[in-house]
Each structure stands twice: as C-alpha cells, then as structure tokens.
C-alpha cells in the first residue's frame, strides 16, 4: 500500500439526504472517538467503507485471536424524520504517525465526504485542561462565521482565543481542508483532564448533548459508561503500542513540542 486508500464495502455509495459528517478519531481522552462511536452504535448506523494508510503505525493488533489492521471506518444513518438530515460517521483506531500523513489522510477523508454530498463536516476532539471539572465546556472552532451563527444556541462556547492555540491532527486539519473546498466545517472540543490512557465518558457525554441540540436528535446515554468498559482493554493496548512506536520514532528524529492533539 503506497498511499491512503478508502475501500468501499459495496459497489454503490449510499444515497443520502443533506448529509452531515461527524468525525471522531483517537486523541486526548478519546472524546471524539467515544462520542461519535457511541452515536453511530446507538443509531445502528451501517458501515460502508474503510480507510487504510501507510502513515498509520506499522503494527497490527491481535484482537479476539485475529489480526486487526489499524483503520478508520465510515458509517451512515438515514434519518427517518422527513426534514431530518442523514449522517455519515467516521471513527477509527489511529491517526497518522507523521505530519505529511496527516495532510494526506485528512485530504482523502474530505474528498470522500464531498463525493457523498456532505455540506457540513464536524470533527470532535478533546481539549485537555489538566484537572477534573464538574462543569465541562464544549468549545467550537468554526472554519467560517456561518457555522458560529447557525449553532450559537446549542450550548457551544465559541470564545476560544487564548484558550485553544493549536489543534494538531484530524480534528483541526479536516475542517481547514474542508473550508478550502467550500464545505462548511467546525471542530467541537470537549473539556477533559487529558490523563494518559483514560477514555473520558463524561466529556463525550457533554459533546453528545451539544450534538443533540445541533441536529434535533435524541441519544440514550444510559449505556455510555458500559461502552467505555467494553472498549477499555482494546484502547489501552492500542495506546500502549502507539506510545512505544512513537518513542522509537522520536529516537530517530528531533522531538517536536505539540500543544494539543485532538
């Protein structure tokens, strides 16, 4: 595999009604991965494509006695409401292990979503605050003012100057690239302590409640903590392997200071 590849699981792509894309990949607190994965699971969304990349770490995970290749997965859900919007969900095991790969993977994702007719793309990540807070905020970083105006009454904190300096990885690059293509986009960042190897269901819950308001959908959150327990061991093993691979990579090149990884 020489470049990032998206494999469709059927010949025809789903026909969707004014679809919006929600993207949650691994990052601080795994907030995005958990929030989007839980919504897709709760709505019984259907998987229709997988993304593989040579920019992911060069190992496979042994899961349930089988080889599991690192991948991102696309799902879709058709809204039964007459005026409701359909959804495309993207969740995954990994982000790129290098800077050029982040651009390539993000570009491929945006191109694919554009092909599906997505007019809005929302990425979801965690914003590490280094402490436990009872009143968690969800920050919105739009690529254009229209998104801010549209979702201003949905419980999103748009005053981010001085709080969020950089967004490294898919949560930031995908909205940036989408804007260049004329697609409305925004990053949603849920506050989380940012502790290592801890998936944060509380932050994910805060983000899901915002998404409910944004798109007038209802998600039963009763099984969210149970979902975290189910994925904990796999996520823990995945993060340990990626940390080991990253340490090996750092030994071979100068270390970069990264303020935030979504």
C-alpha positions in Angstrom: 0.0 0.0 0.0 1.7 3.2 -1.2 -0.9 5.7 -0.3 -4.0 6.2 1.9 -6.8 4.1 0.4 -10.6 4.1 1.1 -12.2 0.7 0.4 -16.0 0.7 -0.3 -17.8 -2.4 1.1 -20.3 -2.3 -1.8 -20.2 -1.0 -5.3 -22.7 1.7 -4.8 -22.4 4.5 -2.3 -25.4 5.2 -0.1 -27.8 7.9 -1.3 -28.1 10.4 1.5 -30.3 13.4 2.3 -28.4 16.6 3.0 -25.8 14.6 5.0 -23.6 16.0 7.7 -20.4 14.2 8.7 -19.3 13.6 12.3 -15.7 12.6 12.8 -14.2 11.1 15.9 -10.7 9.8 15.9 -8.3 8.9 18.7 -6.9 11.8 20.7 -7.0 13.3 24.2 -9.4 11.4 26.4 -10.6 9.7 23.2 -13.5 12.1 23.4 -14.2 12.2 19.7 -13.8 8.5 19.1 -16.2 7.7 22.0 -18.8 10.3 21.2 -19.1 9.5 17.5 -18.7 5.8 18.0 -21.5 5.8 20.6 -23.9 7.8 18.5 -23.3 5.6 15.5 -23.8 2.4 17.6 -26.9 3.8 19.3 -28.5 4.7 15.9 -27.5 1.3 14.4 -25.6 3.1 11.6 -24.3 0.8 8.8 -20.6 0.5 7.9 -20.0 1.1 4.2 -16.3 1.9 3.8 -12.9 1.6 5.5 -9.7 3.7 5.3 -6.2 2.3 5.5 -3.0 4.2 5.4 0.8 3.6 5.3 1.0 6.6 7.6 -0.6 4.7 10.4 1.9 2.9 12.8 3.4 -0.2 11.3 1.9 -2.8 13.5 -1.3 -4.9 13.7 -3.2 -5.6 16.9 -4.1 -9.2 17.9 -7.8 -8.8 18.9 -10.1 -11.7 19.7 -7.5 -14.1 18.4 -7.4 -12.3 15.0 -5.2 -9.8 13.2 -6.7 -6.3 13.3 -5.2 -3.8 10.9 -5.3 -0.2 12.0 -8.1 1.5 10.1 -10.8 4.2 10.1 -14.4 3.2 9.4 -17.2 5.1 7.7 -20.9 4.5 8.7 -24.1 6.1 7.5 -27.5 6.6 9.1 -30.7 7.7 7.3 -32.8 10.0 9.4 -36.5 8.8 9.5 -37.7 12.4 10.0 -39.0 14.0 6.8 -36.9 17.1 7.3 -34.2 15.5 9.3 -30.6 15.2 7.9 -28.8 12.0 7.2 -25.4 11.3 8.9 -22.0 10.0 7.9 -19.9 8.9 10.9 -16.1 8.3 10.8 -14.4 6.6 13.7 -11.1 4.8 13.8 -8.1 3.2 15.5 -5.4 5.7 14.6 -4.3 9.0 13.2 -1.2 9.5 11.1 2.2 9.0 12.7 3.8 11.8 10.7 2.9 15.3 9.5 2.7 14.6 5.7 0.4 11.7 6.5 -2.0 13.9 8.5 -2.5 16.0 5.4 -2.8 13.1 3.1 -5.3 11.2 5.3 -7.3 14.4 6.0 -7.4 15.2 2.3 -8.7 11.8 1.4 -11.4 11.9 4.0 -12.6 15.3 2.8 -12.6 14.2 -0.8 -14.7 11.1 0.1 -17.2 13.1 2.2 -17.5 15.6 -0.7 -18.3 12.7 -3.0 -21.1 11.6 -0.6 -22.6 15.1 -0.7 -21.7 16.3 2.8 -22.2 20.0 3.0 -21.1 20.2 6.7 -18.3 18.4 8.5 -17.9 18.4 12.3 -14.8 17.0 13.9 -14.8 16.1 17.5 -11.9 16.0 19.9 -10.8 16.6 23.5 -9.4 19.7 25.0 -7.0 18.8 27.9 -7.3 21.1 30.8 -5.2 19.1 33.2 -7.8 18.8 36.0 -11.1 17.3 36.8 -14.0 19.8 36.4 -17.7 19.3 37.2 -18.9 22.0 34.7 -17.4 20.8 31.4 -17.5 23.1 28.4 -17.7 22.2 24.8 -15.7 24.6 22.6 -16.5 25.3 19.0 -13.8 26.4 16.5 -15.6 27.1 13.2 -13.8 27.4 9.9 -16.3 30.2 8.9 -18.6 32.6 10.7 -21.7 30.9 9.2 -21.3 27.8 11.4 -21.0 30.0 14.5 -24.2 31.8 13.7 -26.1 28.6 12.9 -25.2 26.8 16.1 -24.9 29.7 18.6 -27.8 28.5 20.7 -26.6 24.9 21.1 -24.5 25.2 24.3 -21.2 25.7 22.4 -18.5 28.1 23.8 -17.2 29.9 20.8 -14.9 32.3 22.7 -11.7 30.2 22.3 -9.0 32.9 21.8 -6.4 32.5 24.5 -7.7 29.0 25.4 -7.2 26.9 22.3 -3.9 27.8 20.5 -3.4 24.9 18.0 -5.3 21.8 17.0 -2.9 19.1 15.8 -4.2 16.2 13.7 -7.5 15.4 12.1 -9.7 17.5 14.4 -8.1 20.6 13.0 -6.9 19.7 9.6 -10.1 18.3 8.3 -12.1 21.5 8.9 -9.3 23.5 7.4 -9.1 21.5 4.2 -12.9 21.3 4.0 -13.0 25.1 4.1 -10.7 25.3 1.1 -13.3 23.1 -0.8 -16.2 25.3 0.2 -17.6 22.8 2.7 -18.9 24.3 6.0 -16.9 22.9 8.9 -16.1 23.1 12.6 -14.2 21.4 15.4 -16.0 20.6 18.6 -13.7 20.2 21.6 -14.9 18.7 24.9 -13.0 19.6 28.0 -11.3 16.7 29.6 -8.5 16.3 32.2 -6.3 14.8 29.5 -4.8 12.0 31.6 -2.9 9.2 29.7 -4.8 6.1 28.7 -8.1 7.3 30.2 -11.2 7.4 28.0 -13.4 10.2 29.2 -17.1 9.3 29.0 -18.1 12.5 30.9 -16.6 14.7 28.2 -18.1 12.6 25.5 -21.5 12.9 27.1 -21.2 16.7 27.2 -20.4 16.7 23.4 -23.2 14.3 22.6 -25.7 16.6 24.4 -24.5 19.5 22.2 -24.9 17.4 19.1 -28.5 16.5 20.1 -29.3 20.2 20.1 -27.5 20.9 16.9 -29.3 18.3 14.9 -32.5 17.7 16.8 -31.8 14.0 17.5 -32.1 12.1 20.8 -29.4 9.8 22.0 -30.0 7.5 25.1 -26.8 7.9 27.2 -27.6 5.1 29.7 -25.1 2.7 28.1 -22.3 5.2 27.6 -20.2 4.1 30.6 -20.8 0.4 29.7 -19.5 1.1 26.2 -16.3 2.6 27.8 -15.8 -0.6 29.8 -16.2 -2.7 26.7 -13.6 -0.8 24.7 -11.2 -0.1 27.6 -8.8 -3.0 27.2 -8.6 -2.6 23.4 -8.0 1.1 23.6 -5.4 0.7 26.4 -3.5 -1.9 24.4 -3.7 0.3 21.3 -2.4 3.4 23.1 0.5 1.4 24.7 1.6 0.1 21.2 1.3 3.5 19.7 3.3 5.1 22.5 6.1 2.5 22.1 6.1 3.2 18.3 6.2 6.9 18.9 9.1 6.7 21.3 11.1 4.7 18.8 10.3 7.3 16.2 11.4 10.1 18.5 14.8 8.5 19.0 15.4 8.8 15.3 14.4 12.5 14.9 14.3 15.7 16.9 11.4 16.0 19.3 8.6 18.4 18.5 6.6 20.3 21.1 2.9 19.6 20.5 0.5 21.7 22.5 -2.7 19.8 21.6 -3.7 16.6 19.8 -7.4 16.3 19.1 
